[in-house]
Amino acid sequence: MNREFSGRLREQWASARHQWDGNRRLRLAVLAIMAFAGLHVLAALDDRRIEAMSRYDKDLQLRERLQLVAEQPEWMERASEAEAELAMLHRQILQVASAGQAQAEARAWLTEFAASIGLAETSIKVENVLDVPGREELRQVLARMDGRLPAFGQAALVRGLSRGLPWIQVERLEIDQTSTPRVSVVVRFYYKRAPVDVTATGQEASP
Protein backbone atom coordinates (compact mmCIF):
# COMPACT_ATOMS: atom_id res chain seq x y z
CA MET A 1 0.00 0.00 0.00
CA ASN A 2 2.78 2.39 0.95
CA ARG A 3 4.73 1.45 -2.12
CA GLU A 4 1.74 2.16 -4.35
CA PHE A 5 1.22 5.53 -2.67
CA SER A 6 4.91 6.41 -3.01
CA GLY A 7 4.84 5.37 -6.64
CA ARG A 8 1.86 7.62 -7.35
CA LEU A 9 3.58 10.54 -5.68
CA ARG A 10 6.69 10.01 -7.80
CA GLU A 11 4.56 9.82 -10.94
CA GLN A 12 2.69 13.02 -10.04
CA TRP A 13 5.93 14.82 -9.20
CA ALA A 14 7.48 13.67 -12.45
CA SER A 15 4.38 14.83 -14.37
CA ALA A 16 4.42 18.24 -12.65
CA ARG A 17 8.13 18.63 -13.31
CA HIS A 18 7.67 17.70 -16.94
CA GLN A 19 4.90 20.29 -17.28
CA TRP A 20 7.09 22.90 -15.54
CA ASP A 21 10.04 22.19 -17.85
CA GLY A 22 7.90 22.08 -20.96
CA ASN A 23 5.58 25.03 -20.28
CA ARG A 24 7.33 28.38 -20.45
CA ARG A 25 4.12 30.32 -19.85
CA LEU A 26 3.55 28.45 -16.58
CA ARG A 27 7.03 29.35 -15.37
CA LEU A 28 6.54 33.00 -16.28
CA ALA A 29 3.15 33.09 -14.55
CA VAL A 30 4.54 31.60 -11.35
CA LEU A 31 7.48 34.00 -11.40
CA ALA A 32 5.12 36.95 -11.96
CA ILE A 33 2.97 35.88 -8.99
CA MET A 34 6.04 35.55 -6.78
CA ALA A 35 7.34 38.94 -7.88
CA PHE A 36 3.94 40.57 -7.20
CA ALA A 37 3.75 38.98 -3.76
CA GLY A 38 7.27 40.16 -2.96
CA LEU A 39 6.48 43.70 -4.04
CA HIS A 40 3.32 43.66 -1.93
CA VAL A 41 5.28 42.57 1.14
CA LEU A 42 7.90 45.26 0.54
CA ALA A 43 5.20 47.91 0.11
CA ALA A 44 3.52 46.85 3.36
CA LEU A 45 6.84 46.99 5.23
CA ASP A 46 7.54 50.42 3.79
CA ASP A 47 4.10 51.69 4.85
CA ARG A 48 4.73 50.46 8.40
CA ARG A 49 8.12 52.13 8.44
CA ILE A 50 6.64 55.44 7.27
CA GLU A 51 3.84 55.20 9.85
CA ALA A 52 6.32 54.48 12.65
CA MET A 53 8.50 57.41 11.59
CA SER A 54 5.50 59.74 11.48
CA ARG A 55 4.35 58.63 14.93
CA TYR A 56 7.85 59.13 16.30
CA ASP A 57 8.04 62.64 14.83
CA LYS A 58 4.68 63.58 16.40
CA ASP A 59 5.74 62.24 19.79
CA LEU A 60 9.00 64.15 19.55
CA GLN A 61 7.22 67.39 18.66
CA LEU A 62 4.78 66.91 21.55
CA ARG A 63 7.67 66.33 23.95
CA GLU A 64 9.39 69.50 22.75
CA ARG A 65 6.20 71.54 23.21
CA LEU A 66 5.70 70.16 26.71
CA GLN A 67 9.29 71.00 27.59
CA LEU A 68 8.80 74.56 26.37
CA VAL A 69 5.61 74.88 28.41
CA ALA A 70 7.29 73.48 31.52
CA GLU A 71 10.03 76.10 31.24
CA GLN A 72 7.53 78.99 31.31
CA PRO A 73 7.05 80.30 34.87
CA GLU A 74 3.44 81.40 34.30
CA TRP A 75 2.39 77.78 33.91
CA MET A 76 3.69 77.02 37.38
CA GLU A 77 1.64 79.94 38.67
CA ARG A 78 -1.45 78.63 36.87
CA ALA A 79 -0.89 75.18 38.34
CA SER A 80 -0.68 76.68 41.81
CA GLU A 81 -3.87 78.67 41.20
CA ALA A 82 -5.64 75.53 39.97
CA GLU A 83 -4.57 73.62 43.07
CA ALA A 84 -5.84 76.46 45.27
CA GLU A 85 -9.20 76.50 43.46
CA LEU A 86 -9.51 72.73 43.82
CA ALA A 87 -8.76 72.98 47.54
CA MET A 88 -11.42 75.69 47.87
CA LEU A 89 -13.97 73.48 46.10
CA HIS A 90 -13.19 70.64 48.49
CA ARG A 91 -13.75 72.99 51.44
CA GLN A 92 -17.12 74.00 50.00
CA ILE A 93 -18.51 70.47 49.78
CA LEU A 94 -21.09 69.76 52.47
CA GLN A 95 -20.12 67.29 55.19
CA VAL A 96 -22.57 64.65 56.39
CA ALA A 97 -22.33 62.44 59.43
CA SER A 98 -24.54 59.61 58.15
CA ALA A 99 -26.30 58.21 55.11
CA GLY A 100 -29.60 59.48 56.44
CA GLN A 101 -28.27 63.01 56.65
CA ALA A 102 -27.01 62.79 53.06
CA GLN A 103 -30.47 61.73 51.86
CA ALA A 104 -32.14 64.48 53.91
CA GLU A 105 -29.79 67.12 52.50
CA ALA A 106 -30.47 65.99 48.93
CA ARG A 107 -34.23 66.07 49.47
CA ALA A 108 -34.04 69.50 51.13
CA TRP A 109 -31.99 70.94 48.27
CA LEU A 110 -34.41 69.66 45.64
CA THR A 111 -37.44 70.85 47.62
CA GLU A 112 -36.01 74.36 47.95
CA PHE A 113 -34.93 74.38 44.30
CA ALA A 114 -38.39 73.28 43.11
CA ALA A 115 -40.01 76.10 45.09
CA SER A 116 -37.54 78.68 43.72
CA ILE A 117 -38.41 77.91 40.08
CA GLY A 118 -42.16 77.53 40.68
CA LEU A 119 -42.29 73.80 39.97
CA ALA A 120 -45.79 72.36 40.46
CA GLU A 121 -46.94 68.78 41.09
CA THR A 122 -43.49 68.09 42.51
CA SER A 123 -42.40 64.52 43.22
CA ILE A 124 -38.98 63.77 44.72
CA LYS A 125 -37.43 60.33 45.14
CA VAL A 126 -34.05 59.88 46.84
CA GLU A 127 -32.10 56.66 46.35
CA ASN A 128 -29.71 54.92 48.73
CA VAL A 129 -26.34 56.45 49.60
CA LEU A 130 -23.32 54.94 47.83
CA ASP A 131 -19.57 55.24 48.21
CA VAL A 132 -17.57 56.99 45.49
CA PRO A 133 -15.09 54.54 43.90
CA GLY A 134 -11.54 55.60 44.63
CA ARG A 135 -12.63 58.43 46.95
CA GLU A 136 -13.22 57.04 50.42
CA GLU A 137 -13.91 60.50 51.86
CA LEU A 138 -16.93 61.07 49.59
CA ARG A 139 -20.49 59.78 49.41
CA GLN A 140 -22.94 60.04 46.55
CA VAL A 141 -26.73 60.13 46.41
CA LEU A 142 -28.85 59.76 43.30
CA ALA A 143 -32.23 61.50 43.33
CA ARG A 144 -35.06 62.10 40.86
CA MET A 145 -37.41 65.06 40.73
CA ASP A 146 -40.53 65.27 38.55
CA GLY A 147 -42.95 68.16 38.18
CA ARG A 148 -44.50 70.76 35.92
CA LEU A 149 -42.68 73.97 35.04
CA PRO A 150 -44.42 77.31 34.64
CA ALA A 151 -44.50 78.82 31.16
CA PHE A 152 -40.99 79.70 29.96
CA GLY A 153 -39.50 78.19 33.10
CA GLN A 154 -36.85 76.13 31.31
CA ALA A 155 -34.15 78.81 31.60
CA ALA A 156 -34.58 79.16 35.35
CA LEU A 157 -34.39 75.37 35.69
CA VAL A 158 -31.10 75.11 33.80
CA ARG A 159 -29.55 78.10 35.58
CA GLY A 160 -30.47 76.73 38.98
CA LEU A 161 -29.06 73.30 38.23
CA SER A 162 -25.79 74.80 36.99
CA ARG A 163 -25.28 76.64 40.28
CA GLY A 164 -24.88 73.32 42.07
CA LEU A 165 -21.80 72.29 40.09
CA PRO A 166 -19.47 70.51 40.62
CA TRP A 167 -20.90 68.70 43.66
CA ILE A 168 -24.43 68.48 42.25
CA GLN A 169 -24.43 67.01 38.75
CA VAL A 170 -27.32 66.38 36.38
CA GLU A 171 -27.38 62.81 35.07
CA ARG A 172 -30.53 63.11 32.93
CA LEU A 173 -32.91 65.94 32.04
CA GLU A 174 -36.17 65.48 30.12
CA ILE A 175 -38.54 68.37 29.26
CA ASP A 176 -41.59 68.02 27.03
CA GLN A 177 -42.79 70.63 24.54
CA THR A 178 -46.06 71.80 26.12
CA SER A 179 -46.75 75.37 27.28
CA THR A 180 -46.31 74.30 30.92
CA PRO A 181 -43.84 71.48 30.32
CA ARG A 182 -43.43 68.38 32.39
CA VAL A 183 -39.86 67.93 33.57
CA SER A 184 -37.96 64.95 34.90
CA VAL A 185 -34.44 65.39 36.22
CA VAL A 186 -32.04 62.88 37.76
CA VAL A 187 -29.37 64.50 39.92
CA ARG A 188 -26.27 63.08 41.61
CA PHE A 189 -25.21 64.71 44.89
CA TYR A 190 -21.73 64.40 46.37
CA TYR A 191 -21.07 64.84 50.09
CA LYS A 192 -18.00 64.61 52.27
CA ARG A 193 -17.91 62.23 55.19
CA ALA A 194 -17.73 64.11 58.47
CA PRO A 195 -14.76 63.11 60.65
CA VAL A 196 -15.70 60.45 63.19
CA ASP A 197 -15.49 61.60 66.81
CA VAL A 198 -13.99 58.52 68.45
CA THR A 199 -14.41 59.92 71.99
CA ALA A 200 -18.09 60.69 71.47
CA THR A 201 -18.68 57.29 69.90
CA GLY A 202 -17.07 55.58 72.89
CA GLN A 203 -19.16 57.60 75.35
CA GLU A 204 -22.38 56.70 73.52
CA ALA A 205 -21.43 53.02 73.51
CA SER A 206 -20.56 52.95 77.25
CA PRO A 207 -23.41 52.08 79.71
C-alpha atoms as an extended CHARMM CRD file, in Angstrom:
* protein
*
       207  EXT
         1         1  MET       CA              0.0000000000        0.0000000000        0.0000000000  PROA      1               0.0000000000
         2         2  ASN       CA              2.7830000000        2.3920000000        0.9520000000  PROA      2               0.0000000000
         3         3  ARG       CA              4.7350000000        1.4530000000       -2.1200000000  PROA      3               0.0000000000
         4         4  GLU       CA              1.7430000000        2.1650000000       -4.3550000000  PROA      4               0.0000000000
         5         5  PHE       CA              1.2240000000        5.5340000000       -2.6710000000  PROA      5               0.0000000000
         6         6  SER       CA              4.9070000000        6.4110000000       -3.0120000000  PROA      6               0.0000000000
         7         7  GLY       CA              4.8430000000        5.3750000000       -6.6360000000  PROA      7               0.0000000000
         8         8  ARG       CA              1.8580000000        7.6230000000       -7.3450000000  PROA      8               0.0000000000
         9         9  LEU       CA              3.5780000000       10.5430000000       -5.6770000000  PROA      9               0.0000000000
        10        10  ARG       CA              6.6870000000       10.0090000000       -7.8010000000  PROA      10              0.0000000000
        11        11  GLU       CA              4.5600000000        9.8170000000      -10.9420000000  PROA      11              0.0000000000
        12        12  GLN       CA              2.6860000000       13.0220000000      -10.0370000000  PROA      12              0.0000000000
        13        13  TRP       CA              5.9350000000       14.8150000000       -9.1980000000  PROA      13              0.0000000000
        14        14  ALA       CA              7.4820000000       13.6710000000      -12.4530000000  PROA      14              0.0000000000
        15        15  SER       CA              4.3850000000       14.8320000000      -14.3660000000  PROA      15              0.0000000000
        16        16  ALA       CA              4.4200000000       18.2370000000      -12.6460000000  PROA      16              0.0000000000
        17        17  ARG       CA              8.1340000000       18.6280000000      -13.3100000000  PROA      17              0.0000000000
        18        18  HSD       CA              7.6660000000       17.6960000000      -16.9410000000  PROA      18              0.0000000000
        19        19  GLN       CA              4.8990000000       20.2940000000      -17.2750000000  PROA      19              0.0000000000
        20        20  TRP       CA              7.0850000000       22.8980000000      -15.5440000000  PROA      20              0.0000000000
        21        21  ASP       CA             10.0360000000       22.1860000000      -17.8480000000  PROA      21              0.0000000000
        22        22  GLY       CA              7.9020000000       22.0840000000      -20.9630000000  PROA      22              0.0000000000
        23        23  ASN       CA              5.5780000000       25.0340000000      -20.2750000000  PROA      23              0.0000000000
        24        24  ARG       CA              7.3320000000       28.3820000000      -20.4510000000  PROA      24              0.0000000000
        25        25  ARG       CA              4.1230000000       30.3190000000      -19.8460000000  PROA      25              0.0000000000
        26        26  LEU       CA              3.5510000000       28.4520000000      -16.5810000000  PROA      26              0.0000000000
        27        27  ARG       CA              7.0340000000       29.3550000000      -15.3720000000  PROA      27              0.0000000000
        28        28  LEU       CA              6.5390000000       33.0010000000      -16.2820000000  PROA      28              0.0000000000
        29        29  ALA       CA              3.1500000000       33.0950000000      -14.5510000000  PROA      29              0.0000000000
        30        30  VAL       CA              4.5430000000       31.6050000000      -11.3530000000  PROA      30              0.0000000000
        31        31  LEU       CA              7.4790000000       34.0050000000      -11.3970000000  PROA      31              0.0000000000
        32        32  ALA       CA              5.1240000000       36.9480000000      -11.9570000000  PROA      32              0.0000000000
        33        33  ILE       CA              2.9740000000       35.8820000000       -8.9890000000  PROA      33              0.0000000000
        34        34  MET       CA              6.0410000000       35.5470000000       -6.7790000000  PROA      34              0.0000000000
        35        35  ALA       CA              7.3390000000       38.9430000000       -7.8830000000  PROA      35              0.0000000000
        36        36  PHE       CA              3.9420000000       40.5690000000       -7.2030000000  PROA      36              0.0000000000
        37        37  ALA       CA              3.7540000000       38.9770000000       -3.7580000000  PROA      37              0.0000000000
        38        38  GLY       CA              7.2650000000       40.1550000000       -2.9590000000  PROA      38              0.0000000000
        39        39  LEU       CA              6.4790000000       43.7030000000       -4.0450000000  PROA      39              0.0000000000
        40        40  HSD       CA              3.3240000000       43.6590000000       -1.9350000000  PROA      40              0.0000000000
        41        41  VAL       CA              5.2810000000       42.5720000000        1.1400000000  PROA      41              0.0000000000
        42        42  LEU       CA              7.9030000000       45.2620000000        0.5410000000  PROA      42              0.0000000000
        43        43  ALA       CA              5.2020000000       47.9110000000        0.1130000000  PROA      43              0.0000000000
        44        44  ALA       CA              3.5220000000       46.8460000000        3.3560000000  PROA      44              0.0000000000
        45        45  LEU       CA              6.8370000000       46.9880000000        5.2300000000  PROA      45              0.0000000000
        46        46  ASP       CA              7.5430000000       50.4230000000        3.7890000000  PROA      46              0.0000000000
        47        47  ASP       CA              4.1020000000       51.6900000000        4.8550000000  PROA      47              0.0000000000
        48        48  ARG       CA              4.7250000000       50.4620000000        8.3950000000  PROA      48              0.0000000000
        49        49  ARG       CA              8.1250000000       52.1250000000        8.4390000000  PROA      49              0.0000000000
        50        50  ILE       CA              6.6420000000       55.4390000000        7.2750000000  PROA      50              0.0000000000
        51        51  GLU       CA              3.8420000000       55.1990000000        9.8490000000  PROA      51              0.0000000000
        52        52  ALA       CA              6.3150000000       54.4810000000       12.6550000000  PROA      52              0.0000000000
        53        53  MET       CA              8.5040000000       57.4100000000       11.5900000000  PROA      53              0.0000000000
        54        54  SER       CA              5.4970000000       59.7380000000       11.4790000000  PROA      54              0.0000000000
        55        55  ARG       CA              4.3500000000       58.6260000000       14.9280000000  PROA      55              0.0000000000
        56        56  TYR       CA              7.8500000000       59.1250000000       16.3010000000  PROA      56              0.0000000000
        57        57  ASP       CA              8.0370000000       62.6420000000       14.8290000000  PROA      57              0.0000000000
        58        58  LYS       CA              4.6820000000       63.5810000000       16.3950000000  PROA      58              0.0000000000
        59        59  ASP       CA              5.7360000000       62.2400000000       19.7910000000  PROA      59              0.0000000000
        60        60  LEU       CA              9.0040000000       64.1500000000       19.5490000000  PROA      60              0.0000000000
        61        61  GLN       CA              7.2170000000       67.3910000000       18.6600000000  PROA      61              0.0000000000
        62        62  LEU       CA              4.7830000000       66.9080000000       21.5500000000  PROA      62              0.0000000000
        63        63  ARG       CA              7.6680000000       66.3290000000       23.9460000000  PROA      63              0.0000000000
        64        64  GLU       CA              9.3950000000       69.5010000000       22.7510000000  PROA      64              0.0000000000
        65        65  ARG       CA              6.1980000000       71.5440000000       23.2140000000  PROA      65              0.0000000000
        66        66  LEU       CA              5.6980000000       70.1600000000       26.7110000000  PROA      66              0.0000000000
        67        67  GLN       CA              9.2890000000       70.9960000000       27.5940000000  PROA      67              0.0000000000
        68        68  LEU       CA              8.8000000000       74.5630000000       26.3730000000  PROA      68              0.0000000000
        69        69  VAL       CA              5.6140000000       74.8750000000       28.4100000000  PROA      69              0.0000000000
        70        70  ALA       CA              7.2890000000       73.4840000000       31.5220000000  PROA      70              0.0000000000
        71        71  GLU       CA             10.0260000000       76.0990000000       31.2400000000  PROA      71              0.0000000000
        72        72  GLN       CA              7.5290000000       78.9850000000       31.3060000000  PROA      72              0.0000000000
        73        73  PRO       CA              7.0480000000       80.2990000000       34.8720000000  PROA      73              0.0000000000
        74        74  GLU       CA              3.4430000000       81.4000000000       34.2960000000  PROA      74              0.0000000000
        75        75  TRP       CA              2.3930000000       77.7760000000       33.9070000000  PROA      75              0.0000000000
        76        76  MET       CA              3.6900000000       77.0150000000       37.3800000000  PROA      76              0.0000000000
        77        77  GLU       CA              1.6370000000       79.9430000000       38.6740000000  PROA      77              0.0000000000
        78        78  ARG       CA             -1.4510000000       78.6320000000       36.8730000000  PROA      78              0.0000000000
        79        79  ALA       CA             -0.8900000000       75.1800000000       38.3370000000  PROA      79              0.0000000000
        80        80  SER       CA             -0.6750000000       76.6760000000       41.8120000000  PROA      80              0.0000000000
        81        81  GLU       CA             -3.8680000000       78.6660000000       41.2010000000  PROA      81              0.0000000000
        82        82  ALA       CA             -5.6430000000       75.5350000000       39.9690000000  PROA      82              0.0000000000
        83        83  GLU       CA             -4.5750000000       73.6170000000       43.0720000000  PROA      83              0.0000000000
        84        84  ALA       CA             -5.8370000000       76.4620000000       45.2710000000  PROA      84              0.0000000000
        85        85  GLU       CA             -9.2020000000       76.5040000000       43.4580000000  PROA      85              0.0000000000
        86        86  LEU       CA             -9.5150000000       72.7330000000       43.8190000000  PROA      86              0.0000000000
        87        87  ALA       CA             -8.7610000000       72.9800000000       47.5380000000  PROA      87              0.0000000000
        88        88  MET       CA            -11.4250000000       75.6850000000       47.8710000000  PROA      88              0.0000000000
        89        89  LEU       CA            -13.9650000000       73.4780000000       46.1000000000  PROA      89              0.0000000000
        90        90  HSD       CA            -13.1940000000       70.6400000000       48.4950000000  PROA      90              0.0000000000
        91        91  ARG       CA            -13.7500000000       72.9870000000       51.4360000000  PROA      91              0.0000000000
        92        92  GLN       CA            -17.1230000000       73.9990000000       50.0010000000  PROA      92              0.0000000000
        93        93  ILE       CA            -18.5110000000       70.4730000000       49.7850000000  PROA      93              0.0000000000
        94        94  LEU       CA            -21.0870000000       69.7570000000       52.4710000000  PROA      94              0.0000000000
        95        95  GLN       CA            -20.1240000000       67.2900000000       55.1940000000  PROA      95              0.0000000000
        96        96  VAL       CA            -22.5750000000       64.6490000000       56.3870000000  PROA      96              0.0000000000
        97        97  ALA       CA            -22.3270000000       62.4360000000       59.4300000000  PROA      97              0.0000000000
        98        98  SER       CA            -24.5350000000       59.6140000000       58.1480000000  PROA      98              0.0000000000
        99        99  ALA       CA            -26.3020000000       58.2090000000       55.1070000000  PROA      99              0.0000000000
       100       100  GLY       CA            -29.6040000000       59.4750000000       56.4380000000  PROA      100             0.0000000000
       101       101  GLN       CA            -28.2730000000       63.0110000000       56.6530000000  PROA      101             0.0000000000
       102       102  ALA       CA            -27.0140000000       62.7890000000       53.0640000000  PROA      102             0.0000000000
       103       103  GLN       CA            -30.4670000000       61.7260000000       51.8600000000  PROA      103             0.0000000000
       104       104  ALA       CA            -32.1400000000       64.4820000000       53.9060000000  PROA      104             0.0000000000
       105       105  GLU       CA            -29.7870000000       67.1190000000       52.4990000000  PROA      105             0.0000000000
       106       106  ALA       CA            -30.4650000000       65.9860000000       48.9280000000  PROA      106             0.0000000000
       107       107  ARG       CA            -34.2300000000       66.0730000000       49.4670000000  PROA      107             0.0000000000
       108       108  ALA       CA            -34.0350000000       69.4990000000       51.1340000000  PROA      108             0.0000000000
       109       109  TRP       CA            -31.9850000000       70.9360000000       48.2690000000  PROA      109             0.0000000000
       110       110  LEU       CA            -34.4070000000       69.6560000000       45.6370000000  PROA      110             0.0000000000
       111       111  THR       CA            -37.4350000000       70.8530000000       47.6190000000  PROA      111             0.0000000000
       112       112  GLU       CA            -36.0140000000       74.3550000000       47.9470000000  PROA      112             0.0000000000
       113       113  PHE       CA            -34.9290000000       74.3770000000       44.3030000000  PROA      113             0.0000000000
       114       114  ALA       CA            -38.3900000000       73.2800000000       43.1110000000  PROA      114             0.0000000000
       115       115  ALA       CA            -40.0100000000       76.1040000000       45.0860000000  PROA      115             0.0000000000
       116       116  SER       CA            -37.5440000000       78.6760000000       43.7210000000  PROA      116             0.0000000000
       117       117  ILE       CA            -38.4100000000       77.9090000000       40.0750000000  PROA      117             0.0000000000
       118       118  GLY       CA            -42.1640000000       77.5260000000       40.6800000000  PROA      118             0.0000000000
       119       119  LEU       CA            -42.2900000000       73.7980000000       39.9730000000  PROA      119             0.0000000000
       120       120  ALA       CA            -45.7940000000       72.3610000000       40.4550000000  PROA      120             0.0000000000
       121       121  GLU       CA            -46.9400000000       68.7810000000       41.0890000000  PROA      121             0.0000000000
       122       122  THR       CA            -43.4890000000       68.0880000000       42.5100000000  PROA      122             0.0000000000
       123       123  SER       CA            -42.4010000000       64.5150000000       43.2170000000  PROA      123             0.0000000000
       124       124  ILE       CA            -38.9800000000       63.7700000000       44.7180000000  PROA      124             0.0000000000
       125       125  LYS       CA            -37.4320000000       60.3350000000       45.1350000000  PROA      125             0.0000000000
       126       126  VAL       CA            -34.0520000000       59.8800000000       46.8410000000  PROA      126             0.0000000000
       127       127  GLU       CA            -32.0990000000       56.6600000000       46.3500000000  PROA      127             0.0000000000
       128       128  ASN       CA            -29.7080000000       54.9170000000       48.7330000000  PROA      128             0.0000000000
       129       129  VAL       CA            -26.3450000000       56.4500000000       49.5970000000  PROA      129             0.0000000000
       130       130  LEU       CA            -23.3230000000       54.9370000000       47.8290000000  PROA      130             0.0000000000
       131       131  ASP       CA            -19.5700000000       55.2390000000       48.2070000000  PROA      131             0.0000000000
       132       132  VAL       CA            -17.5690000000       56.9860000000       45.4920000000  PROA      132             0.0000000000
       133       133  PRO       CA            -15.0940000000       54.5370000000       43.9050000000  PROA      133             0.0000000000
       134       134  GLY       CA            -11.5370000000       55.6000000000       44.6350000000  PROA      134             0.0000000000
       135       135  ARG       CA            -12.6340000000       58.4260000000       46.9530000000  PROA      135             0.0000000000
       136       136  GLU       CA            -13.2180000000       57.0410000000       50.4150000000  PROA      136             0.0000000000
       137       137  GLU       CA            -13.9060000000       60.4980000000       51.8630000000  PROA      137             0.0000000000
       138       138  LEU       CA            -16.9270000000       61.0660000000       49.5880000000  PROA      138             0.0000000000
       139       139  ARG       CA            -20.4860000000       59.7770000000       49.4150000000  PROA      139             0.0000000000
       140       140  GLN       CA            -22.9370000000       60.0360000000       46.5530000000  PROA      140             0.0000000000
       141       141  VAL       CA            -26.7250000000       60.1310000000       46.4140000000  PROA      141             0.0000000000
       142       142  LEU       CA            -28.8480000000       59.7570000000       43.3030000000  PROA      142             0.0000000000
       143       143  ALA       CA            -32.2350000000       61.5040000000       43.3310000000  PROA      143             0.0000000000
       144       144  ARG       CA            -35.0650000000       62.0950000000       40.8590000000  PROA      144             0.0000000000
       145       145  MET       CA            -37.4090000000       65.0570000000       40.7270000000  PROA      145             0.0000000000
       146       146  ASP       CA            -40.5270000000       65.2680000000       38.5540000000  PROA      146             0.0000000000
       147       147  GLY       CA            -42.9450000000       68.1550000000       38.1830000000  PROA      147             0.0000000000
       148       148  ARG       CA            -44.5000000000       70.7590000000       35.9220000000  PROA      148             0.0000000000
       149       149  LEU       CA            -42.6830000000       73.9710000000       35.0410000000  PROA      149             0.0000000000
       150       150  PRO       CA            -44.4200000000       77.3130000000       34.6390000000  PROA      150             0.0000000000
       151       151  ALA       CA            -44.5010000000       78.8180000000       31.1620000000  PROA      151             0.0000000000
       152       152  PHE       CA            -40.9920000000       79.7040000000       29.9560000000  PROA      152             0.0000000000
       153       153  GLY       CA            -39.5000000000       78.1940000000       33.0990000000  PROA      153             0.0000000000
       154       154  GLN       CA            -36.8490000000       76.1300000000       31.3090000000  PROA      154             0.0000000000
       155       155  ALA       CA            -34.1470000000       78.8120000000       31.5960000000  PROA      155             0.0000000000
       156       156  ALA       CA            -34.5840000000       79.1630000000       35.3530000000  PROA      156             0.0000000000
       157       157  LEU       CA            -34.3890000000       75.3660000000       35.6910000000  PROA      157             0.0000000000
       158       158  VAL       CA            -31.1000000000       75.1050000000       33.7980000000  PROA      158             0.0000000000
       159       159  ARG       CA            -29.5460000000       78.1010000000       35.5770000000  PROA      159             0.0000000000
       160       160  GLY       CA            -30.4750000000       76.7300000000       38.9750000000  PROA      160             0.0000000000
       161       161  LEU       CA            -29.0600000000       73.2970000000       38.2300000000  PROA      161             0.0000000000
       162       162  SER       CA            -25.7850000000       74.7960000000       36.9860000000  PROA      162             0.0000000000
       163       163  ARG       CA            -25.2810000000       76.6410000000       40.2800000000  PROA      163             0.0000000000
       164       164  GLY       CA            -24.8810000000       73.3250000000       42.0670000000  PROA      164             0.0000000000
       165       165  LEU       CA            -21.7960000000       72.2850000000       40.0930000000  PROA      165             0.0000000000
       166       166  PRO       CA            -19.4710000000       70.5120000000       40.6230000000  PROA      166             0.0000000000
       167       167  TRP       CA            -20.8970000000       68.6990000000       43.6630000000  PROA      167             0.0000000000
       168       168  ILE       CA            -24.4250000000       68.4820000000       42.2480000000  PROA      168             0.0000000000
       169       169  GLN       CA            -24.4300000000       67.0130000000       38.7510000000  PROA      169             0.0000000000
       170       170  VAL       CA            -27.3220000000       66.3760000000       36.3760000000  PROA      170             0.0000000000
       171       171  GLU       CA            -27.3810000000       62.8100000000       35.0740000000  PROA      171             0.0000000000
       172       172  ARG       CA            -30.5310000000       63.1060000000       32.9290000000  PROA      172             0.0000000000
       173       173  LEU       CA            -32.9130000000       65.9390000000       32.0410000000  PROA      173             0.0000000000
       174       174  GLU       CA            -36.1730000000       65.4840000000       30.1230000000  PROA      174             0.0000000000
       175       175  ILE       CA            -38.5370000000       68.3710000000       29.2630000000  PROA      175             0.0000000000
       176       176  ASP       CA            -41.5850000000       68.0230000000       27.0330000000  PROA      176             0.0000000000
       177       177  GLN       CA            -42.7910000000       70.6340000000       24.5360000000  PROA      177             0.0000000000
       178       178  THR       CA            -46.0620000000       71.8040000000       26.1160000000  PROA      178             0.0000000000
       179       179  SER       CA            -46.7530000000       75.3730000000       27.2770000000  PROA      179             0.0000000000
       180       180  THR       CA            -46.3150000000       74.3030000000       30.9160000000  PROA      180             0.0000000000
       181       181  PRO       CA            -43.8400000000       71.4750000000       30.3180000000  PROA      181             0.0000000000
       182       182  ARG       CA            -43.4320000000       68.3770000000       32.3940000000  PROA      182             0.0000000000
       183       183  VAL       CA            -39.8600000000       67.9320000000       33.5730000000  PROA      183             0.0000000000
       184       184  SER       CA            -37.9610000000       64.9470000000       34.8980000000  PROA      184             0.0000000000
       185       185  VAL       CA            -34.4350000000       65.3880000000       36.2170000000  PROA      185             0.0000000000
       186       186  VAL       CA            -32.0350000000       62.8830000000       37.7630000000  PROA      186             0.0000000000
       187       187  VAL       CA            -29.3660000000       64.5040000000       39.9240000000  PROA      187             0.0000000000
       188       188  ARG       CA            -26.2680000000       63.0760000000       41.6140000000  PROA      188             0.0000000000
       189       189  PHE       CA            -25.2060000000       64.7070000000       44.8860000000  PROA      189             0.0000000000
       190       190  TYR       CA            -21.7310000000       64.4050000000       46.3730000000  PROA      190             0.0000000000
       191       191  TYR       CA            -21.0710000000       64.8380000000       50.0870000000  PROA      191             0.0000000000
       192       192  LYS       CA            -18.0040000000       64.6090000000       52.2680000000  PROA      192             0.0000000000
       193       193  ARG       CA            -17.9130000000       62.2350000000       55.1900000000  PROA      193             0.0000000000
       194       194  ALA       CA            -17.7330000000       64.1100000000       58.4700000000  PROA      194             0.0000000000
       195       195  PRO       CA            -14.7640000000       63.1090000000       60.6480000000  PROA      195             0.0000000000
       196       196  VAL       CA            -15.7040000000       60.4540000000       63.1850000000  PROA      196             0.0000000000
       197       197  ASP       CA            -15.4900000000       61.5990000000       66.8090000000  PROA      197             0.0000000000
       198       198  VAL       CA            -13.9890000000       58.5220000000       68.4490000000  PROA      198             0.0000000000
       199       199  THR       CA            -14.4130000000       59.9210000000       71.9860000000  PROA      199             0.0000000000
       200       200  ALA       CA            -18.0930000000       60.6930000000       71.4730000000  PROA      200             0.0000000000
       201       201  THR       CA            -18.6800000000       57.2930000000       69.9040000000  PROA      201             0.0000000000
       202       202  GLY       CA            -17.0740000000       55.5830000000       72.8950000000  PROA      202             0.0000000000
       203       203  GLN       CA            -19.1570000000       57.6030000000       75.3510000000  PROA      203             0.0000000000
       204       204  GLU       CA            -22.3800000000       56.6970000000       73.5240000000  PROA      204             0.0000000000
       205       205  ALA       CA            -21.4320000000       53.0190000000       73.5130000000  PROA      205             0.0000000000
       206       206  SER       CA            -20.5620000000       52.9540000000       77.2490000000  PROA      206             0.0000000000
       207       207  PRO       CA            -23.4140000000       52.0760000000       79.7070000000  PROA      207             0.0000000000
